[in-house]
Amino acid sequence: MTDGHDLARRCLRAGIDAAHPETVVRERLSLDDMTLTVVDHAYDLDRYDQVVVVGGGNAAGTVATELEELLGDRLDGGVVVTDVPTATERIEQAEGTHPRPNAGAVAGAERITELLAAVDDRTLVLAAVTGGASALLPAPAGDLSLADLRVTTDELLASGASIREINAVRKHLSATKGGRLAAVAAPATVATLLFSDVVGDDASVIGSGPFTPDETTYGDALAVVERYGLELPTAAVARLQAGRDGQHPETPDADDPAFEHVAEHLLASNHTAARAAFDVACQAGYEPMLLSTRVRGEAREAAKSAVAVGEEIAATGNPTEPPAVVVTGGETTVTVRTDRPGTSGPNTEYALAAGLELDTPGVVLAAVDTDGIDGDASVAGASVDADTVTPETRWRAQRALDSHDAATYLDGCNATIETGATGTNVNDLRVVVVE
C-alpha cells in the first residue's frame, strides 16, 4: 500500500472517530450539579420528576452508553433501537437491522411509543436520532405489515431517489416518523440529539424526523412513487392514496402544538467528519481542501468529478499545489439497473467508477460510508489509484460496475476498506490524495 493510500485511510478513520458518540457526547454535553447543558441550551433537572432516553439509529446504542455514563442515577430509564447494541444498565436496547427493518426494530419502536405515551410535563426526554433511524424505528401505520415496509424499502433504495424523497414516502407509511413521536410525547420537554446523515442537515429528513415538524404530504409521497415507477405493495399504495384523499391525518407540521416543548440539537454531521479528515491531512504536511459536504447524485457520475479535480491538481497545480488532499462528503445514490445485482453500495461504486477513470500516477481516491457498511456490501468502502483497473482487467471492472458488484471486484484487488459497524453514521466521507 502506497503512502497515498495510507494517508487516505487515516483521514477517513479520523473522520469516523470524530463523529463517534464517545467523542461527540463528551464534547457537546455536560452536567454541572443539576444543570444539563446540550450544546448551548441548559436544562435544569430539578424541574423534572424523571429523565428518560429514547431513540433510534446506527449510533443510538453508543449515544445511550454515553448518556448513561454522563447522567448516572439522574437517569430514570429509556429505550433505543439500534443495529449496534452496547452494554447499558438503565436504558433498554432493542436490536434491529439496517437498511431493511426487521421484527426486532418494530418491537423496539412499539416500546418507545409505550414509554412516551406515559410521560407528562414533568418529564425530560432525551431523544437520540441518528443516521439509520428510518429503518430502525419502522412502526408500520394502520394495517400495513413489516413485509410491506421491507418491500417498500427495497424499491426505494434501488430507485436512485434522494434521501429526502425516500423519507417522504417512509414518513407516510409509519406511526413514528414525520413528527409523530413528538405528538405522542407531548407535553413532555424533548431535547432531540441529532447525528446527521443527510446533506444539509435538515432535521425533518434525519431518521425521517420522528420528533420534527413535517412539511411533506401524502400527495408528495405518491408523487415520488410515480416519478420513479416504484412497484410498492398494494397496501402501501392504498395507504398513501387514502391519506391524500383525507382519510388519514397528515403528519404534524410546524404549527402543531406537539412541538411547543421540543428543541433540536445538532451534535454531529458530515462536516464533523470532514473537518477531522482535513486536520489529519494538514498534520501530514499536505495542502488540504475541504471542497464540499454536499456531494450528491449518482455515485458513478460524481466519481468522475473527483477524479477530474485530482488529475487537475497533479497536472497543473490548480486549484492547489501537490502534495494535496481534497476532502468531500455527502450522499450519492445508486440506481439499480439489473434484476440480479451483485454486492456493492454507493461508496464502492464511487471508488470503482473512479478506478476506471484514473490514469494519473500518484492520485489516490478513497470513499467510505461512516457507519461502516456500504449498501449491501460488508465493507465500508475502498481506496483506488491508477493501478486498480489495468488494461487487462478493465472489461471485468466495467462488468462489475454495470452489475452492481463493485465490492467483489475491489476486494479482489485488496482495495476495500473494512471497519465493521462503527457505532456512528454521518453520511459518506471521501478524500482525493495527490502525492
N, C-alpha and C positions, 0 to 999 in steps of 0.2 A: 504494500500500500504506500503510495507516494505521500509526501508532506502535505500536498493539497488535499488529498482525501482525509488525512488525519486531522488537519485543521477544520475542514468542513464538518466532520463528525463531532469534533469538540465544540464547535459553535452550536450545533443542533442540540447536543447534550446539555449545554449550558442553558439554552432556551427552555428546554423541558424542565430542568431543575428550578429555574427561576419562577416558573408558573406552577410549581408543585405546592399544594396547600400547606405543607410543613413550613415552607418559606413564606408564602403569602399571608397566611393567617397570623403568623408571628409578627409580620411587618405591618399589617393593616388593622389588626385588632389588639386592644389592650384592656386590662382590667385593673382599676385602681380602687381598692376597697369595694364599694358597691356601685361604681360607675364603669359601665362597659362602653368603650369607645370603638366605634366601627368607622374607619377612615376618619372623618371629621365630625361624626354625629355621636353625641353622648346619650346613653340610656341609663337612667337611674333605676337600678334593680330594686330599690326599696319600694318603687311604685307597683311592683308586680308580685302576685302571690305565687306564680310559677313561671319558669323559663323552660321552653321546650325547643328541640331542634327537629326540623323535618327537611326533606329534600330528596333530590334525585340527580343522577348523572354519573359519569365516569369518575369524577373527583369527589362525589358525595361522601364516600366512606372515609377518605383521608381527611376531608373537611370535618367530618363528625369526630374523628380521633383528636384533631387539634382543638376543636371547640370543647370537647370533654376535658382535655388537659388544661385549657385556659380557665374554664368556669368551675371545675371541681364540684363541690357539693352545692353550688348555686344553681346547678343544672338539675332539672326535675325529670328529664327523660326525653324521648323522641323516637322517630322512625325515619330512616333514609333507605333509598333503593339504589343499588349500585351494582356494577359488574366486577368491581374490585373491592370486595368487602375487607374490612380491617377489624381489629380487636377493640371493642368498646364495651363498657360496663353499663352505662346508663342509657345509651342510645341503641335501639334495635336496628339491625341492618338486614334488610331483605336483599337476596341476591337475584338479579335479573340478567338479561342478556342485551347486547347492543351489537349491531344496529336494529336487529329484529326483536320485538318484545316477546316475552315468554310468560308462563303462568306465574312464576315467582315475582315478576315485576307487577303483574296485575294484583296479586295478593298484597304486595307491599304498598301499592298505591291505595288500595282499599283501607289498609291500616292507617295510612296517613290521613285519609279522609275522615275516618272514625275519630282519630285523635283531634283533628281540627274542629270537628263538629261539637266537641265537648269543651272547647276553650271559651273564655269570656274576656271582658275588657280589663281584667287584672292579669292577663297572660301576655308574655313577650314570646313571640315565635321567631326563631332564627331559621330562615328558610334558605337552605343551600341549593342553588340552581346552577348546575354546571353543564358543560357540553355532554350530550348523550341523554339528557333528561327526557327528551321527546320519546325515546324508546323505553326508558326505564320508569316512566310514570304513565303507563298506557291507558288504563281505565276506559274500556270500551263504553261508548254512550248508548243509552237506550237498549235496544235488542241486539246490538252488534256483538259479535263474538271476537275472541282473541284471534281466531283464524282469519276473520275479516280484516283485522288490523295488520296481521302479518303479510297477507297478500297485498294489501294497500301499500305497506312499507316497501315491499319488493318492487312494485310497479313504480313508486315514486323515486326510489334510489336509482333505478335503471333508466329513468326518463331523460336525465340531463337537466331537470328543473332546478332552479335555485333553491337554497335552503329556505328563503322567505316564502316561495311558492309551496314547497313541500310542507312547511309548517302551517300554512293557511289551511291546507286540507286536514292535517292531523288535528288541529285545534277543534275543528267542527265535527270530528268523529270521536271526541274524548270528553269525559266528565271532569277532567283535571286541568286541561290546558286552556290557554286563552283567558287567563284571569279567573277561572272557575274555582281554584283553590283559595284565592283571596276572598271570594264570596262565601265559601264555607267557613273560613277563619274569622270573618268579621263577627264582633267588633274588637277582636284582639289587636294588639300592636304587632306588626310584622316588619322585621328587618330582613330584606332579601339580600343574600350574599351571592353575587354573580361572578362566575368564571365564564367569560365569553368565548364561544367557539364560532361566532358569526362575524362576517365582515360588517364593520360599522358599529358593532356592539349594541345593537338595538335590543333592549331588554324584552320586548314583546316577541322576539324571534328566538332568543336564547332559551333552549329547552322548551320551546313553544309557549313561553311566558305564562306559567301557571299562576303567578301572583301579579301579573302585569296587565293593564288595560289592553284590549284588543280592538283594532280598528278594521280588521278584515271581517268578511261576512260569508254566509253560506253561498251566496252568489259568486264571491271571489273564489271560493274553493271549487265550485263547479266549473268556473272558467279555466282553472288550472287543469282539471280533468279533461276538458275539451281541447285545450291548447296542445296538450301532449298526447292526446289519444289514449289515455290510460284505460286499461281494462280492469276496473275495480269490481269487487264483489257486488252483486245486486243489492244486498242490504246496505252497503256503504253509499252507493249512488242514491238509493231511495231515501236514506237519512239526509243527505245533502239537499235533495230536491224538496223534501218535506220542510226542511229548515228554511230554504229560500222562499217557500210558499207560506211561511209564517206559522207552521205547525210546531216548531221548536223555538225556544228563546235563543236569541243571539248571544254570543259571548259578550261579557260586560265591557263597556268602553270607559273612557276616562271620566265620564260624568257619573259613573255608578258610585254610590256611597260605600261600596265594599272597599274602595281604595283610600278612604279617608285617613286610615291609620297605617298605611303601607309605605315604607321607604325603600328605595333601591340603592344598593351599594355595589359598584363595580370594583371587585377586588383584583382581578387579573384578566388579561386579554392577550390577543396575539401580539400586541405591541410590547407586553411584558417579556415575552419570549424573544422577540426580535431584538429588543434592546440588549438583552443579555448576550445574544449571539454577536451583536455589534461590538460589545465590550471585549469579548474574547479575541476577536479579530484584531482589535486595536492593540491589545496587550501582546499579541504575537508579532507586532511590527508591520502589519498590513494596513493599507488605507481602506477603512470601511465606509460603506454607504448603506444607510437604511432607506431603500428605494420606495417601498410601499408595503403596507399590511392589508391591502385591499385588492389583491390579485384574485380574479375570478374568471369564470368561463370554462370552456372545455380544456381539460388538463393537457392534452397533447398539443393544442394550439398555443396555450400560454407558455409552454416549454420553449417554443421557438423564439419568443421574445427574450427569454432569459439567456438562451444561447447567443442571440444576436448581441446582447449587452456585453457578455463575457468576451466574445470574439472581437468586438469593437475596442474594448479596453486593451486586449492583448496586441491588436494591430496598430492602434493609433494613440493609445493613452488617453482616450476620450470616453467618458467624462472624467476619468481619474487615471493616474499612472499606476501600473502594477509595481509591486505586488498589491493586489486589491481584493476585497471581499464585498460582494453585493448581497445584502440581506433583504429578503422579501417574505411576505406571508399572505394569508388569505384562505380562500376555499374554492378550489376548482372542482369541476364536476366531470362525470363520465357518462356518456350516453351509450348504453349497451346496444350493440348492433348485431348481435348473434343470439340464436336460441340456446346455445351451449357455451357460455363464457367460461374462460379458464379462471386463474387466480390472479387478481390484481386489485388495485384501488387507484384513486386519483394521484397519489404520490409516486407509486411505481410506474404508472402510465406516463406521468410527467417526466420521470427520470429516463425511462426507455425512449420516449419521444426525443428527449434531449440527446441521448446517446446516438440516436440515428442521425441527428443534425450535426453534432460536434465533429469538427475535423482539425481543430487547432490544438496542438500540444500545449500542456501547461494550464489548461482550463478544466476545472472540475465543477460539476453541478451536483448538489445533494438536496433531497427533499424528504420530509417525514411528516406523518400525522402525529401530533404531540401526544395523543392518547396511546400511541404505540402499536395500533392496529390499523392498517391501511385497507379499508374496504373489506374484501373477502380474504385478503392476504393475512398471514400470521406475522408479517414483518411490519416495521414502522414506515419503511421507505427504502431509498437506495442512494448511492453516490456513483456517478459515472464520469468518464472522460472520453477522449478521442479514441481510446483503445477498447472501449466496452463493446462497440459494434465494429467489426472488421469487415473488409470486403467479402471474406469467406462466410461470415455469419449474418450478413445484412438481410438475406432473404428470411432467415429464421427469426431474426429480431422483428422484422416487419410483420411476419405472420403472427408472432406472439402479441404484438401490439394490436393488430386487427382482430384477433380472437380474445382480446382482454385477458391475456395470460402473461402480462409483463413480469409479474413477480417470479414466475417459473424461469423465464429467460435470465433475469438478473441474478437469481440465486445460483444458476449455473455458472455465472461469471464471478461469483463471490462479491457481488456488488451490493447486496441487500444490507440493510441496517436493521438489526434486531435489538429491541429494547424490552420486549414484553409489555404487558399493561403497565402504564406509567403512573396511574393514580391521578392524572390531570387530563385536561382537554381544553386547549385554547387555539384550536384550528391547526392549519398546516404551516410549517416553517421550512424555508428554503434558503440556500446560500449558493452563490457562484464564487469560486475561488480562482483568481488569476495569479499564477505563480510568477 
